[in-house]
């Protein structure tokens, strides 16, 4: 019982210190579980589904408070493979659009980049998406 009180106190202290909303939510869910709340009640408080709450509790049981710290979110995978990104960067920096089949076009625009990517790699991009790819490519 003493261990449970110490764990609860540690979680409450961590909740006070963190400014990360996701981490606060995880601490809160486990704290409520240690206080004897049922999983369905915890779900209602933190507005997460049962599997998520159980995952938090399991992470805490296995790794303690550090197990609740979210890992780095890698985000959505790139549409282009690294070698395609490299080829795109080489093409944009060393050739004009007319050199790769865009008739009477001498300057690269995002619209031309979108067309080139679709034609060469079969991937569709918005203008903003093309801009992000160019940034990733160092252009």
C-alpha positions as CSV (number, residue, x, y, z in Angstrom):
1,X,0.0,0.0,0.0
2,X,2.9,2.4,0.8
3,X,4.3,1.8,-2.6
4,X,1.0,2.8,-4.3
5,X,0.9,6.0,-2.2
6,X,4.5,6.8,-3.2
7,X,3.7,6.1,-6.9
8,X,0.6,8.3,-6.7
9,X,2.5,11.1,-5.1
10,X,5.2,10.8,-7.8
11,X,2.6,11.0,-10.5
12,X,0.9,14.0,-8.9
13,X,4.2,15.8,-8.7
14,X,5.0,15.0,-12.3
15,X,1.5,16.3,-13.3
16,X,2.3,19.6,-11.6
17,X,5.7,19.9,-13.3
18,X,4.9,18.9,-16.9
19,X,3.7,21.4,-19.5
20,X,3.2,18.6,-22.0
21,X,-0.6,18.0,-22.3
22,X,-0.1,14.4,-23.6
23,X,2.2,13.5,-20.8
24,X,-0.1,15.1,-18.2
25,X,-3.0,13.0,-19.6
26,X,-0.9,9.8,-19.2
27,X,0.1,10.6,-15.6
28,X,-3.5,11.4,-14.8
29,X,-4.8,8.1,-16.2
30,X,-2.3,6.0,-14.3
31,X,-2.9,8.1,-11.1
32,X,-6.6,7.5,-11.3
33,X,-6.0,3.8,-11.8
34,X,-3.8,3.6,-8.8
35,X,-6.5,5.3,-6.8
36,X,-8.8,2.4,-7.7
37,X,-10.9,4.0,-10.5
38,X,-12.3,1.6,-13.1
39,X,-10.9,1.8,-16.6
40,X,-14.2,2.9,-18.1
41,X,-14.3,5.8,-15.6
42,X,-10.8,6.8,-16.5
43,X,-11.7,6.7,-20.2
44,X,-14.5,9.2,-19.5
45,X,-12.2,11.6,-17.5
46,X,-9.3,11.7,-20.0
47,X,-11.5,11.1,-23.1
48,X,-9.5,8.2,-24.5
49,X,-10.5,4.7,-25.4
50,X,-10.0,1.6,-23.2
51,X,-7.0,0.3,-25.2
52,X,-5.2,3.6,-24.9
53,X,-5.7,3.7,-21.1
54,X,-4.6,0.1,-20.8
55,X,-1.5,0.8,-22.8
56,X,-0.6,3.7,-20.5
57,X,-1.1,1.5,-17.4
58,X,1.0,-1.4,-18.9
59,X,3.8,1.0,-19.8
60,X,3.8,2.3,-16.2
61,X,3.8,-1.2,-14.8
62,X,6.7,-2.2,-17.0
63,X,8.9,0.9,-17.0
64,X,7.6,3.2,-14.2
65,X,7.0,6.9,-14.7
66,X,9.6,7.0,-17.6
67,X,7.4,4.5,-19.5
68,X,4.7,7.1,-19.9
69,X,7.0,9.6,-21.7
70,X,5.9,9.6,-25.4
71,X,8.5,8.6,-27.9
72,X,9.3,10.7,-30.9
73,X,6.5,10.7,-33.5
74,X,8.1,10.2,-36.9
75,X,5.1,11.4,-38.8
76,X,3.9,10.3,-42.2
77,X,6.5,8.6,-44.4
78,X,7.9,10.5,-47.3
79,X,6.2,9.9,-50.7
80,X,9.5,9.9,-52.5
81,X,12.3,7.5,-51.8
82,X,15.7,9.1,-50.9
83,X,17.1,8.3,-54.3
84,X,14.1,10.0,-55.9
85,X,14.6,13.0,-53.7
86,X,18.3,13.1,-54.7
87,X,17.4,12.9,-58.4
88,X,14.8,15.6,-58.0
89,X,17.3,17.9,-56.3
90,X,19.9,17.2,-59.1
91,X,17.4,17.9,-61.8
92,X,16.1,21.1,-60.4
93,X,19.5,22.5,-59.6
94,X,21.3,21.5,-62.8
95,X,18.6,21.6,-65.5
96,X,16.0,24.0,-66.8
97,X,12.4,22.7,-67.3
98,X,12.8,22.8,-71.0
99,X,15.7,20.3,-70.7
100,X,13.4,17.7,-69.2
101,X,10.5,18.1,-71.6
102,X,8.5,21.2,-70.4
103,X,8.1,23.1,-73.6
104,X,9.1,26.8,-73.5
105,X,9.7,26.8,-69.8
106,X,13.0,28.1,-68.5
107,X,12.4,28.6,-64.8
108,X,11.2,26.1,-62.3
109,X,7.9,26.9,-60.6
110,X,6.1,24.8,-58.0
111,X,3.5,23.9,-60.5
112,X,6.3,22.6,-62.9
113,X,7.9,20.7,-60.0
114,X,4.5,19.0,-59.2
115,X,4.2,18.0,-62.8
116,X,7.7,16.7,-63.0
117,X,7.3,14.6,-59.8
118,X,4.0,13.2,-61.1
119,X,5.5,12.3,-64.5
120,X,8.8,10.9,-63.3
121,X,7.8,9.2,-60.0
122,X,4.0,8.7,-60.2
123,X,3.4,10.7,-57.0
124,X,0.8,13.5,-56.7
125,X,1.7,16.6,-54.6
126,X,0.0,19.9,-53.8
127,X,2.0,23.0,-54.4
128,X,2.7,23.2,-50.7
129,X,3.7,19.6,-50.6
130,X,6.1,20.2,-53.4
131,X,7.5,23.1,-51.6
132,X,8.2,20.9,-48.5
133,X,9.9,18.3,-50.6
134,X,12.2,20.9,-52.1
135,X,13.0,22.1,-48.6
136,X,13.8,18.5,-47.6
137,X,16.0,18.3,-50.6
138,X,17.9,21.4,-49.5
139,X,16.5,23.6,-52.3
